[in-house]
Structure formats: C-alpha cells, structure tokens
Amino acid sequence: MPALYQSNLSSLPLIGRGKVRDIYQVSDDHLLVVASDRLSAFDVVLPQPIPGKGEVLTRLSNFWFGRTASLIPNHLTEVPVAAIVTDPDELATLGDRAMVVKRLKPLPVEAIVRGYLIGSGWKDYRKTGSVCGIGLPRGLRQADQLPKPIFTPSTKAELGAHDENVDFAHTVKLLGTELAEQVREISLAIYSDCASYARERGIIIADTKFEFGLDDAGRLHLIDEVLTPDSSRFWPADGYQPDTSPPSFDKQFVRDYLETLDWDKTPPGPELPQAIIDRTADKYREAEQRLTQTP
C-alpha cells in the first residue's frame, strides 16, 4: 500500500506527532496511536518515508506485547481500530499501522538494556571504562557481548533534542527507589527472554529501548513500541563478528549512509537515494519475518 508520511484523521482530535507516531484522543481513557512511515536518524526526521515501515513496527510490537504479557501488563486494548475510525477511506490509509491503547502516564525515562557493547555505550566505555556508571571489564572490543545485560537508562528529550544517558542514581531521583528498581528488573527480564527467542531465529538483539507508563492505580505497564527495528539494534547472527560494527536489520543502515555525507545532523535531513529507501524497507520486513514466523 502507499507510504504514509503523516496521518490526517478528521474524526479524532490530534494530540501530537512524534518522530514516527501520530497520537489521537479517543476518550479520556483511550488513545489511537498511528505508526507512520517516517524515519528519524540522529533525532532528525528525514523528508522521505520508508514504505511499510509503520506496519512492520505495529505488527512486531503487537507480537512482543503478546509474548511479554505474562511478565508485565501493556497498553493494548481489545478495541478494534475499525470501531474508532469509521470512515472507510481513512481506515484504508492506516492499514496495520494503528492501535487503540490505554491512556497512561508515561515515565520520564527510556529504559535501555544493552547486551552488547555498541553505539553510545561503546563510546562511553572507550572514554571511561564504564557505561552509565556501570564498570565493565577491561579490554572489551566494539560489539563484544557483555558478561551480562546491563540497564542503562536515558532521559526523554523533547522532539528535535537528544536523549541523554544517565546513571541509575539519576533514575531513582526521577522515579523513586521502588519504581526505578521495578523498571530495571522488568526491563532486564523482558530483554533476556526475548533476546533468547530472537537468537533462535537468527537475530541478535544487541540493545533495545523500552518505555513504561502508570495507570491510575500506579501499576506499571509496557507502552509505546517493543523490540522493533526502530527501538533496537538487530544483527544477523550469521554475520556477527566482534571488533566491527555488525550489519543490521535496523536503521543503522541509514545512519551509516548519512555518516558518509557532509551533513551536520541538524534539520532539515537530507534526501535519501531510492536504493537506500528500498533496502531499508527490505531490512525491516526481513526482521519481522524472521521474528514472527515459525522456523
């Protein structure tokens, strides 16, 4: 189906647009979340969509929400999108990109779990020998598997700003000790379970980001997206090699291309060649197929 850079639903009030998601108010208790085909890199939304990307993100998130439901409740509801978006033309533009979710209070941190030393974690380690205040063994190489997964939270920046890695003590200041420890424990549990599942299907989840929210009773829920190519680094297990930046199924492919340009990583983002758009779309689809289809 045609790519969707931005949704425009006339029947629901728009609450806001993020880098990828458009959020509409359904009621005081429910929201409609639309995962567009927009792509962000270095916190800049690029001018062209990746066809089918939003559908992959939504289907994969729904898959992982189902797998992790025994570990933690999530924001999904049983309300079908067609019950909310009744205009047939508007409904058709959404495809599998939308979900009706509970309206919860988001926590002001991004819960990042790292199983491998890459990205900003690798940069921190080279400077300090630690990641987010967590000391690591000496002599680790880029992309090495860590002795055990670590919880390395970050702040949630406004659109266009950069998230900032913080230590666990800062998370305690934001959330309180009990909730911070709960977020850390469940994040590590989700990662361990799902990374093991993915490895059986030929994908290494190098790191990932979770988001959480609270209901009126203060109960923790998993929200937003889960273990998608947008929120995670997916590496093909058969192409993994330490001391390199491994090939990936995620938007690292686009980041690597952008790093070759004379671009200062501020808006507006550069136009992507069609070959990069097509290859990125293929990588997202392949990740979904590997993870959700029975071997």
Secondary structure in CASP SS format (residue, H / E / C, confidence):
PFRMAT SS
TARGET T0000
AUTHOR 0000-0000-0000
METHOD secondary structure of the structure
MODEL  1
M C 1.00
P C 1.00
A C 1.00
L C 1.00
Y C 1.00
Q C 1.00
S C 1.00
N C 1.00
L C 1.00
S C 1.00
S C 1.00
L C 1.00
P C 1.00
L E 1.00
I E 1.00
G E 1.00
R E 1.00
G C 1.00
K C 1.00
V C 1.00
R E 1.00
D E 1.00
I E 1.00
Y E 1.00
Q E 1.00
V C 1.00
S C 1.00
D C 1.00
D C 1.00
H E 1.00
L E 1.00
L E 1.00
V E 1.00
V E 1.00
A E 1.00
S C 1.00
D C 1.00
R C 1.00
L C 1.00
S E 1.00
A E 1.00
F C 1.00
D C 1.00
V E 1.00
V E 1.00
L C 1.00
P C 1.00
Q C 1.00
P C 1.00
I C 1.00
P C 1.00
G C 1.00
K H 1.00
G H 1.00
E H 1.00
V H 1.00
L H 1.00
T H 1.00
R H 1.00
L H 1.00
S H 1.00
N H 1.00
F H 1.00
W H 1.00
F H 1.00
G H 1.00
R H 1.00
T H 1.00
A C 1.00
S C 1.00
L C 1.00
I C 1.00
P C 1.00
N E 1.00
H C 1.00
L E 1.00
T C 1.00
E C 1.00
V C 1.00
P C 1.00
V H 1.00
A H 1.00
A H 1.00
I C 1.00
V C 1.00
T C 1.00
D C 1.00
P H 1.00
D H 1.00
E H 1.00
L H 1.00
A H 1.00
T H 1.00
L H 1.00
G C 1.00
D C 1.00
R C 1.00
A E 1.00
M E 1.00
V E 1.00
V E 1.00
K E 1.00
R C 1.00
L C 1.00
K E 1.00
P E 1.00
L C 1.00
P C 1.00
V E 1.00
E E 1.00
A E 1.00
I E 1.00
V E 1.00
R E 1.00
G E 1.00
Y E 1.00
L C 1.00
I C 1.00
G H 1.00
S H 1.00
G H 1.00
W H 1.00
K H 1.00
D H 1.00
Y H 1.00
R H 1.00
K H 1.00
T H 1.00
G C 1.00
S E 1.00
V E 1.00
C C 1.00
G C 1.00
I E 1.00
G E 1.00
L C 1.00
P C 1.00
R C 1.00
G C 1.00
L C 1.00
R C 1.00
Q C 1.00
A C 1.00
D C 1.00
Q E 1.00
L E 1.00
P E 1.00
K E 1.00
P E 1.00
I E 1.00
F E 1.00
T C 1.00
P C 1.00
S E 1.00
T E 1.00
K C 1.00
A C 1.00
E C 1.00
L C 1.00
G C 1.00
A C 1.00
H C 1.00
D C 1.00
E C 1.00
N E 1.00
V C 1.00
D C 1.00
F H 1.00
A H 1.00
H H 1.00
T H 1.00
V H 1.00
K H 1.00
L H 1.00
L H 1.00
G C 1.00
T H 1.00
E H 1.00
L H 1.00
A H 1.00
E H 1.00
Q H 1.00
V H 1.00
R H 1.00
E H 1.00
I H 1.00
S H 1.00
L H 1.00
A H 1.00
I H 1.00
Y H 1.00
S H 1.00
D H 1.00
C H 1.00
A H 1.00
S H 1.00
Y H 1.00
A H 1.00
R H 1.00
E H 1.00
R C 1.00
G C 1.00
I E 1.00
I E 1.00
I E 1.00
A E 1.00
D E 1.00
T E 1.00
K E 1.00
F E 1.00
E E 1.00
F E 1.00
G E 1.00
L E 1.00
D C 1.00
D C 1.00
A C 1.00
G C 1.00
R C 1.00
L E 1.00
H E 1.00
L E 1.00
I E 1.00
D C 1.00
E C 1.00
V C 1.00
L C 1.00
T C 1.00
P C 1.00
D C 1.00
S C 1.00
S E 1.00
R E 1.00
F E 1.00
W E 1.00
P E 1.00
A H 1.00
D H 1.00
G H 1.00
Y C 1.00
Q C 1.00
P C 1.00
D C 1.00
T C 1.00
S C 1.00
P C 1.00
P C 1.00
S C 1.00
F C 1.00
D C 1.00
K C 1.00
Q H 1.00
F H 1.00
V H 1.00
R H 1.00
D H 1.00
Y H 1.00
L H 1.00
E C 1.00
T C 1.00
L C 1.00
D C 1.00
W C 1.00
D C 1.00
K C 1.00
T C 1.00
P C 1.00
P C 1.00
G C 1.00
P C 1.00
E C 1.00
L C 1.00
P C 1.00
Q H 1.00
A H 1.00
I H 1.00
I H 1.00
D H 1.00
R H 1.00
T H 1.00
A H 1.00
D H 1.00
K H 1.00
Y H 1.00
R H 1.00
E H 1.00
A H 1.00
E H 1.00
Q H 1.00
R H 1.00
L H 1.00
T H 1.00
Q C 1.00
T C 1.00
P C 1.00
END
